[in-house]
Amino acid sequence: MSSLRNPEAKKLFSAFAGLFLLFILLAGVFSLVASRQFQSTAKQTHAAVVGAVIAEYPEAEQEVVRQILNADEEAVSQGQEVLSRYGIYTDGIEVNTGLLQSNFRVTLLLFLLFSVLISGAFILQVSKFLKRQYGEIQEVTRYAQKIENGDYSLDIRDNSEGDLSILKNEIYKITTTLKSQAALLQQEKIALADSMADISHQLKTPMTSMLVLNDILSREMTETEKKEFLARMKAQLSRLEWLVTSLLKLAKFDAGTVVMKKEQVLVGHLVEKAVAAMEIPLDIKMQQVQITGDRDVGFMGDFNWSCEALINILKNCIEHTPEKGRINISFSENPLFTEITITDSGVGIAKEDLPYLFNRFYKGKNAGDDSVGIGLAMAHTIVSRQGGDITVQSEAGSGAQFTIKLYKDTVTQRADLA
């Protein structure tokens, strides 16, 4: 029986087994007492009959004793016929002899006493069992109420055996999970508040600039001055558009609505598309891009999102590389991962900025005035969501090197080889 694994049930069944043995013993004692009472009644009845018969017929003494010890059928039949004439031992007629009534009362009293003992012991054991069980259930209920009120300080773990102990331990595990989730939600609320503050600050700058430019444009000025201010407004609007678009993309990642594809991506084609997207800023700064790598190098991932990550890294390199500078892009492949390296000849990154470079809205010492610190954070998110990682090595004044590693699914590879 599966219920016997519970210590409470074991104790209850053990108590019932002990009571059962006790009841058997009591039943034997009561049966012995009833038997002795019946023997005493029978002795008195036999003695009374023998005494009455012998008083009248002394010569019948031996015959009467013989019939008591070993009655024959004929004598029994004759005796029953005589007794029936007096209404004794006949069907439907109560026997009111004092000796038999005394025996009946003693037997009934013993039976009632035996029943009361059985019922009382059973009720006592069941009451103790239920009291203990309901006490533990009430403890679990109070524990759940405290959890509902946000109090996670109690510990309900139980190291004993049984389903109730298992239930307590499982509830404690759920409590621990809820506590962790509550702490995580609180951290997320704080992070969201900080992010909203940063976003508001980043949006405020171009909007303030456009308001100022709009006020200036409302005044009378030459056509050349108008074109200059309109160009500035266009630049601010472009910055605002890029910022909002990037924030929306990051919000999609945070909400878990972005589904990364698993398709074969050729790194050569990926790099060419990313560089093509940055042709205008490259031409403006007259920077050269050198691409090195085998055309067969690839990985399993999402082409469009990977291109987005690469564009953000290139954008950062272009912004921090002086005019006529160089950007080198190389890629290779080994059995474990595909590696893409982007190296620039820019001003480099300060050592103290390196640990925080991929944090959202972080701006290093060498960041430009237009930098919002969101491009590298998005690149890191995209690469991480594809099971890869991105690192940076740099020293102030000697350029920066970004390394992307996209790890291969060895399980899938083994299946393909098989």
C-alpha positions as a Markdown table, in Angstrom:
| # | Residue | x | y | z |
|---|---|---|---|---|
| 1 | Met | 0.0 | 0.0 | 0.0 |
| 2 | Ser | 1.4 | 3.4 | -1.0 |
| 3 | Ser | -0.2 | 5.1 | 2.0 |
| 4 | Leu | 2.1 | 3.0 | 4.3 |
| 5 | Arg | 5.1 | 5.1 | 3.2 |
| 6 | Asn | 3.7 | 7.9 | 5.3 |
| 7 | Pro | 4.9 | 7.8 | 9.0 |
| 8 | Glu | 1.5 | 9.1 | 10.2 |
| 9 | Ala | -0.3 | 6.2 | 8.4 |
| 10 | Lys | 2.3 | 3.8 | 9.8 |
| 11 | Lys | 1.7 | 5.0 | 13.3 |
| 12 | Leu | -2.1 | 4.8 | 12.9 |
| 13 | Phe | -1.9 | 1.3 | 11.5 |
| 14 | Ser | 0.5 | 0.2 | 14.2 |
| 15 | Ala | -1.9 | 1.6 | 16.8 |
| 16 | Phe | -4.8 | -0.3 | 15.2 |
| 17 | Ala | -2.7 | -3.5 | 15.2 |
| 18 | Gly | -1.9 | -3.0 | 18.9 |
| 19 | Leu | -5.6 | -2.4 | 19.6 |
| 20 | Phe | -6.6 | -5.4 | 17.6 |
| 21 | Leu | -4.3 | -7.6 | 19.6 |
| 22 | Leu | -5.6 | -6.1 | 22.8 |
| 23 | Phe | -9.1 | -6.7 | 21.7 |
| 24 | Ile | -8.4 | -10.3 | 20.9 |
| 25 | Leu | -6.9 | -10.7 | 24.4 |
| 26 | Leu | -9.9 | -8.9 | 26.0 |
| 27 | Ala | -12.3 | -11.0 | 23.9 |
| 28 | Gly | -10.6 | -14.2 | 25.2 |
| 29 | Val | -10.8 | -12.9 | 28.8 |
| 30 | Phe | -14.5 | -12.0 | 28.4 |
| 31 | Ser | -15.3 | -15.3 | 26.8 |
| 32 | Leu | -13.5 | -17.1 | 29.6 |
| 33 | Val | -15.5 | -15.1 | 32.2 |
| 34 | Ala | -18.8 | -15.8 | 30.3 |
| 35 | Ser | -17.9 | -19.5 | 30.1 |
| 36 | Arg | -17.2 | -19.6 | 33.8 |
| 37 | Gln | -20.5 | -17.9 | 34.5 |
| 38 | Phe | -22.3 | -20.3 | 32.2 |
| 39 | Gln | -20.6 | -23.3 | 34.0 |
| 40 | Ser | -21.6 | -21.9 | 37.4 |
| 41 | Thr | -25.2 | -21.5 | 36.2 |
| 42 | Ala | -25.2 | -25.0 | 34.7 |
| 43 | Lys | -23.8 | -26.4 | 37.9 |
| 44 | Gln | -26.4 | -24.7 | 40.0 |
| 45 | Thr | -29.2 | -25.9 | 37.6 |
| 46 | His | -27.9 | -29.5 | 37.6 |
| 47 | Ala | -27.4 | -29.5 | 41.4 |
| 48 | Ala | -31.0 | -28.3 | 42.0 |
| 49 | Val | -32.5 | -30.9 | 39.6 |
| 50 | Val | -30.3 | -33.7 | 41.1 |
| 51 | Gly | -31.2 | -32.7 | 44.6 |
| 52 | Ala | -34.9 | -32.6 | 43.9 |
| 53 | Val | -34.9 | -36.0 | 42.2 |
| 54 | Ile | -32.7 | -37.8 | 44.7 |
| 55 | Ala | -34.8 | -36.5 | 47.6 |
| 56 | Glu | -37.8 | -38.3 | 46.1 |
| 57 | Tyr | -36.0 | -41.2 | 44.4 |
| 58 | Pro | -32.7 | -42.1 | 46.1 |
| 59 | Glu | -32.3 | -45.2 | 44.0 |
| 60 | Ala | -32.1 | -43.0 | 40.8 |
| 61 | Glu | -29.0 | -41.2 | 42.0 |
| 62 | Gln | -26.6 | -43.1 | 39.7 |
| 63 | Glu | -28.9 | -42.8 | 36.7 |
| 64 | Val | -29.3 | -39.1 | 37.1 |
| 65 | Val | -25.6 | -38.5 | 37.4 |
| 66 | Arg | -25.0 | -40.7 | 34.3 |
| 67 | Gln | -27.5 | -38.7 | 32.3 |
| 68 | Ile | -25.8 | -35.4 | 33.3 |
| 69 | Leu | -22.4 | -36.8 | 32.2 |
| 70 | Asn | -23.6 | -38.6 | 29.1 |
| 71 | Ala | -27.3 | -37.9 | 28.2 |
| 72 | Asp | -28.9 | -40.4 | 25.8 |
| 73 | Glu | -31.4 | -39.2 | 23.1 |
| 74 | Glu | -34.4 | -41.0 | 24.7 |
| 75 | Ala | -33.9 | -39.3 | 28.0 |
| 76 | Val | -33.4 | -35.9 | 26.4 |
| 77 | Ser | -36.6 | -36.3 | 24.4 |
| 78 | Gln | -38.5 | -37.3 | 27.5 |
| 79 | Gly | -37.1 | -34.3 | 29.4 |
| 80 | Gln | -37.9 | -31.8 | 26.7 |
| 81 | Glu | -41.5 | -33.1 | 26.6 |
| 82 | Val | -41.8 | -32.6 | 30.3 |
| 83 | Leu | -40.3 | -29.1 | 30.2 |
| 84 | Ser | -42.5 | -28.1 | 27.3 |
| 85 | Arg | -45.6 | -28.7 | 29.4 |
| 86 | Tyr | -44.3 | -26.0 | 31.7 |
| 87 | Gly | -43.3 | -23.6 | 29.0 |
| 88 | Ile | -39.6 | -24.0 | 29.3 |
| 89 | Tyr | -37.4 | -24.2 | 26.2 |
| 90 | Thr | -40.3 | -23.8 | 23.7 |
| 91 | Asp | -40.1 | -21.7 | 20.6 |
| 92 | Gly | -41.6 | -18.2 | 21.0 |
| 93 | Ile | -41.8 | -18.4 | 24.9 |
| 94 | Glu | -39.2 | -16.4 | 26.9 |
| 95 | Val | -37.3 | -18.2 | 29.6 |
| 96 | Asn | -37.6 | -16.3 | 32.9 |
| 97 | Thr | -35.7 | -18.6 | 35.1 |
| 98 | Gly | -33.4 | -16.7 | 37.5 |
| 99 | Leu | -30.3 | -18.6 | 36.7 |
| 100 | Leu | -30.6 | -18.2 | 32.9 |
| 101 | Gln | -31.5 | -14.5 | 33.3 |
| 102 | Ser | -28.4 | -13.9 | 35.5 |
| 103 | Asn | -26.2 | -15.6 | 32.9 |
| 104 | Phe | -27.8 | -13.4 | 30.2 |
| 105 | Arg | -27.2 | -10.2 | 32.1 |
| 106 | Val | -23.6 | -11.0 | 32.8 |
| 107 | Thr | -22.9 | -11.9 | 29.1 |
| 108 | Leu | -24.7 | -8.7 | 27.9 |
| 109 | Leu | -22.7 | -6.6 | 30.3 |
| 110 | Leu | -19.4 | -8.1 | 29.1 |
| 111 | Phe | -20.4 | -7.5 | 25.5 |
| 112 | Leu | -21.4 | -3.9 | 26.1 |
| 113 | Leu | -18.1 | -3.3 | 28.0 |
| 114 | Phe | -16.2 | -4.8 | 25.2 |
| 115 | Ser | -18.0 | -2.7 | 22.6 |
| 116 | Val | -17.4 | 0.5 | 24.6 |
| 117 | Leu | -13.7 | -0.2 | 24.9 |
| 118 | Ile | -13.3 | -1.0 | 21.2 |
| 119 | Ser | -15.2 | 2.2 | 20.2 |
| 120 | Gly | -13.4 | 4.4 | 22.7 |
| 121 | Ala | -10.0 | 3.2 | 21.7 |
| 122 | Phe | -10.8 | 3.6 | 18.0 |
| 123 | Ile | -12.2 | 7.1 | 18.4 |
| 124 | Leu | -9.2 | 8.1 | 20.5 |
| 125 | Gln | -6.7 | 7.0 | 17.9 |
| 126 | Val | -8.5 | 8.5 | 15.0 |
| 127 | Ser | -9.0 | 11.8 | 16.9 |
| 128 | Lys | -5.3 | 12.0 | 17.7 |
| 129 | Phe | -4.4 | 11.2 | 14.1 |
| 130 | Leu | -6.8 | 13.8 | 12.7 |
| 131 | Lys | -5.7 | 16.4 | 15.2 |
| 132 | Arg | -2.1 | 15.9 | 14.2 |
| 133 | Gln | -2.9 | 15.9 | 10.5 |
| 134 | Tyr | -5.2 | 19.0 | 10.6 |
| 135 | Gly | -2.6 | 20.7 | 12.8 |
| 136 | Glu | 0.0 | 20.3 | 10.1 |
| 137 | Ile | -2.5 | 21.4 | 7.4 |
| 138 | Gln | -3.2 | 24.5 | 9.4 |
| 139 | Glu | 0.5 | 25.2 | 9.6 |
| 140 | Val | 0.8 | 24.9 | 5.8 |
| 141 | Thr | -2.3 | 27.2 | 5.5 |
| 142 | Arg | -0.7 | 29.9 | 7.8 |
| 143 | Tyr | 2.5 | 29.6 | 5.9 |
| 144 | Ala | 0.7 | 30.1 | 2.6 |
| 145 | Gln | -1.1 | 33.2 | 4.0 |
| 146 | Lys | 2.2 | 34.7 | 5.1 |
| 147 | Ile | 3.7 | 34.1 | 1.6 |
| 148 | Glu | 0.6 | 35.8 | 0.1 |
| 149 | Asn | 1.4 | 38.8 | 2.3 |
| 150 | Gly | 4.9 | 38.9 | 1.0 |
| 151 | Asp | 6.6 | 37.3 | 4.1 |
| 152 | Tyr | 9.2 | 34.8 | 2.8 |
| 153 | Ser | 11.1 | 34.5 | 6.1 |
| 154 | Leu | 9.5 | 31.3 | 7.4 |
| 155 | Asp | 11.0 | 27.9 | 6.7 |
| 156 | Ile | 8.5 | 25.0 | 6.5 |
| 157 | Arg | 11.0 | 22.3 | 5.3 |
| 158 | Asp | 10.4 | 18.9 | 6.9 |
| 159 | Asn | 13.1 | 16.2 | 6.8 |
| 160 | Ser | 10.8 | 13.4 | 7.8 |
| 161 | Glu | 9.1 | 10.9 | 5.4 |
| 162 | Gly | 5.6 | 11.0 | 4.1 |
| 163 | Asp | 3.5 | 12.8 | 1.6 |
| 164 | Leu | 2.8 | 15.7 | 3.9 |
| 165 | Ser | 6.5 | 16.3 | 4.4 |
| 166 | Ile | 7.0 | 16.1 | 0.7 |
| 167 | Leu | 4.3 | 18.7 | 0.3 |
| 168 | Lys | 6.0 | 21.0 | 2.8 |
| 169 | Asn | 9.3 | 20.7 | 1.0 |
| 170 | Glu | 7.7 | 21.4 | -2.4 |
| 171 | Ile | 5.9 | 24.4 | -1.0 |
| 172 | Tyr | 9.2 | 25.6 | 0.4 |
| 173 | Lys | 10.8 | 25.2 | -3.1 |
| 174 | Ile | 7.9 | 27.2 | -4.6 |
| 175 | Thr | 8.4 | 29.8 | -1.9 |
| 176 | Thr | 12.1 | 30.1 | -2.7 |
| 177 | Thr | 11.3 | 30.5 | -6.4 |
| 178 | Leu | 8.6 | 33.1 | -5.7 |
| 179 | Lys | 11.1 | 35.0 | -3.5 |
| 180 | Ser | 13.7 | 34.9 | -6.3 |
| 181 | Gln | 11.1 | 36.0 | -8.8 |
| 182 | Ala | 9.9 | 38.8 | -6.5 |
| 183 | Ala | 13.5 | 40.0 | -6.1 |
| 184 | Leu | 14.1 | 39.8 | -9.9 |
| 185 | Leu | 10.9 | 41.7 | -10.6 |
| 186 | Gln | 12.0 | 44.4 | -8.2 |
| 187 | Gln | 15.4 | 44.6 | -9.9 |
| 188 | Glu | 13.6 | 44.7 | -13.3 |
| 189 | Lys | 11.4 | 47.6 | -12.0 |
| 190 | Ile | 14.5 | 49.5 | -10.9 |
| 191 | Ala | 16.2 | 48.7 | -14.2 |
| 192 | Leu | 13.1 | 49.8 | -16.2 |
| 193 | Ala | 12.9 | 53.0 | -14.2 |
| 194 | Asp | 16.6 | 53.7 | -14.9 |
| 195 | Ser | 16.2 | 52.8 | -18.6 |
| 196 | Met | 13.2 | 55.1 | -18.9 |
| 197 | Ala | 15.2 | 57.9 | -17.3 |
| 198 | Asp | 18.1 | 57.3 | -19.7 |
| 199 | Ile | 15.7 | 57.1 | -22.7 |
| 200 | Ser | 14.0 | 60.3 | -21.7 |
| 201 | His | 17.4 | 62.0 | -21.4 |
| 202 | Gln | 18.5 | 60.7 | -24.8 |
| 203 | Leu | 15.3 | 61.8 | -26.5 |
| 204 | Lys | 15.4 | 65.1 | -24.7 |
| 205 | Thr | 18.7 | 66.2 | -26.3 |
| 206 | Pro | 17.6 | 66.0 | -30.0 |
| 207 | Met | 14.1 | 67.3 | -29.3 |
| 208 | Thr | 15.6 | 70.3 | -27.4 |
| 209 | Ser | 17.9 | 71.0 | -30.3 |
| 210 | Met | 15.0 | 70.9 | -32.8 |
| 211 | Leu | 12.9 | 73.2 | -30.7 |
| 212 | Val | 15.8 | 75.7 | -30.6 |
| 213 | Leu | 16.4 | 75.3 | -34.4 |
| 214 | Asn | 12.6 | 75.7 | -35.0 |
| 215 | Asp | 12.7 | 79.0 | -33.0 |
| 216 | Ile | 15.6 | 80.3 | -35.0 |
| 217 | Leu | 14.0 | 79.3 | -38.3 |
| 218 | Ser | 10.9 | 81.4 | -37.4 |
| 219 | Arg | 13.1 | 84.5 | -37.6 |
| 220 | Glu | 14.0 | 86.2 | -40.8 |
| 221 | Met | 17.3 | 84.9 | -42.3 |
| 222 | Thr | 19.0 | 84.3 | -45.5 |
| 223 | Glu | 18.2 | 81.3 | -47.7 |
| 224 | Thr | 21.7 | 79.9 | -47.0 |
| 225 | Glu | 21.2 | 80.1 | -43.2 |
| 226 | Lys | 17.8 | 78.4 | -43.5 |
| 227 | Lys | 19.3 | 75.5 | -45.5 |
| 228 | Glu | 22.0 | 75.2 | -42.8 |
| 229 | Phe | 19.5 | 75.0 | -40.0 |
| 230 | Leu | 17.2 | 72.7 | -41.9 |
| 231 | Ala | 20.2 | 70.4 | -42.4 |
| 232 | Arg | 20.8 | 70.4 | -38.7 |
| 233 | Met | 17.2 | 69.6 | -38.0 |
| 234 | Lys | 17.3 | 66.8 | -40.5 |
| 235 | Ala | 20.4 | 65.4 | -38.7 |
| 236 | Gln | 18.7 | 65.6 | -35.3 |
| 237 | Leu | 15.6 | 63.9 | -36.8 |
| 238 | Ser | 17.7 | 61.1 | -38.2 |
| 239 | Arg | 19.4 | 60.7 | -34.9 |
| 240 | Leu | 16.0 | 60.6 | -33.2 |
| 241 | Glu | 14.6 | 58.1 | -35.7 |
| 242 | Trp | 17.7 | 55.8 | -35.2 |
| 243 | Leu | 17.4 | 56.1 | -31.4 |
| 244 | Val | 13.7 | 55.2 | -31.4 |
| 245 | Thr | 14.1 | 52.3 | -33.8 |
| 246 | Ser | 17.0 | 50.9 | -31.8 |
| 247 | Leu | 15.0 | 51.2 | -28.6 |
| 248 | Leu | 12.1 | 49.4 | -30.2 |
| 249 | Lys | 14.3 | 46.6 | -31.3 |
| 250 | Leu | 15.8 | 46.2 | -27.8 |
| 251 | Ala | 12.3 | 46.3 | -26.3 |
| 252 | Lys | 11.4 | 43.4 | -28.6 |
| 253 | Phe | 14.3 | 41.4 | -27.2 |
| 254 | Asp | 13.4 | 42.2 | -23.6 |
| 255 | Ala | 9.8 | 41.2 | -24.3 |
| 256 | Gly | 10.9 | 37.9 | -25.8 |
| 257 | Thr | 9.1 | 38.4 | -29.0 |
| 258 | Val | 12.1 | 38.1 | -31.3 |
| 259 | Val | 12.5 | 34.7 | -32.8 |
| 260 | Met | 16.0 | 33.9 | -34.1 |
| 261 | Lys | 16.1 | 31.9 | -37.3 |
| 262 | Lys | 18.4 | 28.9 | -37.6 |
| 263 | Glu | 19.7 | 29.1 | -41.2 |
| 264 | Gln | 23.0 | 28.7 | -42.9 |
| 265 | Val | 24.7 | 32.2 | -42.9 |
| 266 | Leu | 27.8 | 32.8 | -45.1 |
| 267 | Val | 30.0 | 35.2 | -43.3 |
| 268 | Gly | 31.4 | 36.7 | -46.5 |
| 269 | His | 28.0 | 37.7 | -47.7 |
| 270 | Leu | 27.1 | 39.0 | -44.2 |
| 271 | Val | 30.1 | 41.2 | -44.0 |
| 272 | Glu | 29.6 | 42.6 | -47.5 |
| 273 | Lys | 26.0 | 43.6 | -46.7 |
| 274 | Ala | 27.0 | 45.2 | -43.5 |
| 275 | Val | 29.8 | 47.2 | -45.2 |
| 276 | Ala | 27.4 | 48.2 | -48.0 |
| 277 | Ala | 25.0 | 49.6 | -45.4 |
| 278 | Met | 27.8 | 51.9 | -44.0 |
| 279 | Glu | 29.1 | 53.1 | -47.4 |
| 280 | Ile | 28.0 | 56.7 | -47.0 |
| 281 | Pro | 29.7 | 57.3 | -43.6 |
| 282 | Leu | 32.8 | 55.4 | -44.9 |
| 283 | Asp | 33.0 | 57.7 | -47.9 |
| 284 | Ile | 32.5 | 60.8 | -45.9 |
| 285 | Lys | 35.4 | 60.0 | -43.7 |
| 286 | Met | 37.4 | 58.4 | -46.6 |
| 287 | Gln | 38.0 | 55.3 | -44.6 |
| 288 | Gln | 39.1 | 52.0 | -46.1 |
| 289 | Val | 37.8 | 48.6 | -45.2 |
| 290 | Gln | 39.8 | 45.4 | -45.8 |
| 291 | Ile | 38.0 | 42.1 | -45.7 |
| 292 | Thr | 39.9 | 38.8 | -45.2 |
| 293 | Gly | 38.4 | 35.3 | -45.0 |
| 294 | Asp | 37.4 | 32.2 | -46.8 |
| 295 | Arg | 34.1 | 32.5 | -48.7 |
| 296 | Asp | 32.9 | 29.1 | -47.3 |
| 297 | Val | 33.0 | 30.2 | -43.7 |
| 298 | Gly | 29.6 | 30.2 | -42.2 |
| 299 | Phe | 27.4 | 29.5 | -39.1 |
| 300 | Met | 23.8 | 28.6 | -38.2 |
| 301 | Gly | 22.0 | 31.7 | -37.2 |
| 302 | Asp | 19.8 | 34.6 | -38.2 |
| 303 | Phe | 21.2 | 36.6 | -41.2 |
| 304 | Asn | 19.3 | 39.8 | -40.7 |
| 305 | Trp | 19.8 | 40.2 | -37.0 |
| 306 | Ser | 23.5 | 39.2 | -37.4 |
| 307 | Cys | 23.8 | 41.9 | -40.0 |
| 308 | Glu | 22.2 | 44.3 | -37.6 |
| 309 | Ala | 24.8 | 43.5 | -34.9 |
| 310 | Leu | 27.7 | 43.8 | -37.4 |
| 311 | Ile | 26.4 | 47.2 | -38.6 |
| 312 | Asn | 26.3 | 48.5 | -35.0 |
| 313 | Ile | 29.9 | 47.4 | -34.4 |
| 314 | Leu | 31.0 | 48.9 | -37.8 |
| 315 | Lys | 29.2 | 52.2 | -36.9 |
| 316 | Asn | 31.1 | 52.4 | -33.6 |
| 317 | Cys | 34.4 | 51.7 | -35.4 |
| 318 | Ile | 33.7 | 54.3 | -38.1 |
| 319 | Glu | 32.8 | 57.0 | -35.5 |
| 320 | His | 36.0 | 56.4 | -33.5 |
| 321 | Thr | 38.4 | 56.1 | -36.4 |
| 322 | Pro | 39.8 | 59.3 | -37.9 |
| 323 | Glu | 39.5 | 60.3 | -41.5 |
| 324 | Lys | 41.5 | 58.1 | -44.0 |
| 325 | Gly | 41.7 | 55.5 | -41.3 |
| 326 | Arg | 41.5 | 51.7 | -41.8 |
| 327 | Ile | 39.1 | 49.0 | -40.6 |
| 328 | Asn | 40.0 | 45.4 | -41.0 |
| 329 | Ile | 37.4 | 42.6 | -41.0 |
| 330 | Ser | 38.6 | 39.0 | -40.9 |
| 331 | Phe | 36.7 | 35.8 | -40.3 |
| 332 | Ser | 37.6 | 32.1 | -39.9 |
| 333 | Glu | 36.0 | 28.8 | -38.8 |
| 334 | Asn | 37.0 | 25.9 | -36.6 |
| 335 | Pro | 35.2 | 22.8 | -35.3 |
| 336 | Leu | 33.9 | 24.7 | -32.3 |
| 337 | Phe | 33.0 | 28.2 | -33.5 |
| 338 | Thr | 33.0 | 30.8 | -36.3 |
| 339 | Glu | 35.0 | 33.9 | -35.5 |
| 340 | Ile | 34.5 | 37.4 | -36.9 |
| 341 | Thr | 37.1 | 40.1 | -36.0 |
| 342 | Ile | 36.7 | 43.8 | -36.6 |
| 343 | Thr | 39.7 | 46.0 | -36.0 |
| 344 | Asp | 40.0 | 49.7 | -36.4 |
| 345 | Ser | 42.8 | 52.3 | -36.3 |
| 346 | Gly | 40.9 | 54.7 | -34.1 |
| 347 | Val | 41.5 | 56.4 | -30.8 |
| 348 | Gly | 40.9 | 53.2 | -28.8 |
| 349 | Ile | 39.0 | 52.7 | -25.6 |
| 350 | Ala | 40.1 | 53.6 | -22.1 |
| 351 | Lys | 40.9 | 50.5 | -19.9 |
| 352 | Glu | 38.3 | 51.5 | -17.3 |
| 353 | Asp | 35.6 | 51.7 | -19.9 |
| 354 | Leu | 36.1 | 48.1 | -21.3 |
| 355 | Pro | 34.0 | 46.2 | -18.6 |
| 356 | Tyr | 31.0 | 48.5 | -19.2 |
| 357 | Leu | 31.2 | 48.9 | -23.0 |
| 358 | Phe | 28.2 | 46.7 | -23.8 |
| 359 | Asn | 25.9 | 48.2 | -21.1 |
| 360 | Arg | 23.0 | 50.2 | -22.4 |
| 361 | Phe | 23.4 | 54.0 | -22.5 |
| 362 | Tyr | 27.0 | 53.7 | -21.3 |
| 363 | Lys | 29.3 | 56.4 | -22.8 |
| 364 | Gly | 33.0 | 56.0 | -22.5 |
| 365 | Lys | 35.6 | 58.8 | -22.2 |
| 366 | Asn | 36.2 | 58.8 | -25.9 |
| 367 | Ala | 32.6 | 58.7 | -26.9 |
| 368 | Gly | 31.3 | 61.4 | -29.3 |
| 369 | Asp | 28.7 | 64.0 | -28.5 |
| 370 | Asp | 26.1 | 62.2 | -30.6 |
| 371 | Ser | 26.8 | 58.8 | -29.0 |
| 372 | Val | 23.9 | 57.4 | -27.0 |
| 373 | Gly | 25.5 | 54.1 | -25.9 |
| 374 | Ile | 22.9 | 51.8 | -27.4 |
| 375 | Gly | 24.5 | 50.3 | -30.6 |
| 376 | Leu | 27.1 | 48.0 | -28.9 |
| 377 | Ala | 24.5 | 46.9 | -26.3 |
| 378 | Met | 22.2 | 45.8 | -29.1 |
| 379 | Ala | 25.0 | 44.0 | -30.9 |
| 380 | His | 25.9 | 42.1 | -27.7 |
| 381 | Thr | 22.2 | 41.2 | -27.2 |
| 382 | Ile | 21.9 | 39.8 | -30.7 |
| 383 | Val | 25.1 | 37.8 | -30.5 |
| 384 | Ser | 24.2 | 36.4 | -27.1 |
| 385 | Arg | 20.7 | 35.3 | -28.2 |
| 386 | Gln | 22.4 | 33.2 | -30.9 |
| 387 | Gly | 24.5 | 31.4 | -28.4 |
| 388 | Gly | 27.6 | 33.4 | -29.1 |
| 389 | Asp | 29.7 | 36.0 | -27.3 |
| 390 | Ile | 31.4 | 39.3 | -28.2 |
| 391 | Thr | 34.6 | 40.7 | -26.6 |
| 392 | Val | 36.7 | 43.8 | -27.1 |
| 393 | Gln | 40.4 | 44.5 | -26.7 |
| 394 | Ser | 41.8 | 48.0 | -26.8 |
| 395 | Glu | 44.2 | 50.5 | -25.4 |
| 396 | Ala | 43.8 | 54.2 | -25.5 |
| 397 | Gly | 45.4 | 55.6 | -28.7 |
| 398 | Ser | 45.9 | 52.2 | -30.4 |
| 399 | Gly | 42.5 | 51.3 | -31.9 |
| 400 | Ala | 40.0 | 48.6 | -30.8 |
| 401 | Gln | 39.4 | 45.0 | -31.8 |
| 402 | Phe | 36.0 | 43.4 | -31.5 |
| 403 | Thr | 35.8 | 39.6 | -31.7 |
| 404 | Ile | 32.5 | 37.8 | -32.3 |
| 405 | Lys | 32.4 | 34.0 | -31.6 |
| 406 | Leu | 29.3 | 32.1 | -32.8 |
| 407 | Tyr | 29.5 | 28.6 | -31.3 |
| 408 | Lys | 28.4 | 25.6 | -33.2 |
| 409 | Asp | 25.8 | 23.0 | -32.1 |
| 410 | Thr | 28.0 | 20.0 | -31.7 |
| 411 | Val | 24.9 | 17.7 | -31.1 |
| 412 | Thr | 23.5 | 18.7 | -34.5 |
| 413 | Gln | 26.9 | 18.3 | -36.1 |
| 414 | Arg | 27.2 | 14.7 | -34.8 |
| 415 | Ala | 23.7 | 14.0 | -36.1 |
| 416 | Asp | 24.6 | 15.3 | -39.6 |
| 417 | Leu | 27.8 | 13.3 | -39.6 |
| 418 | Ala | 26.0 | 10.1 | -38.6 |
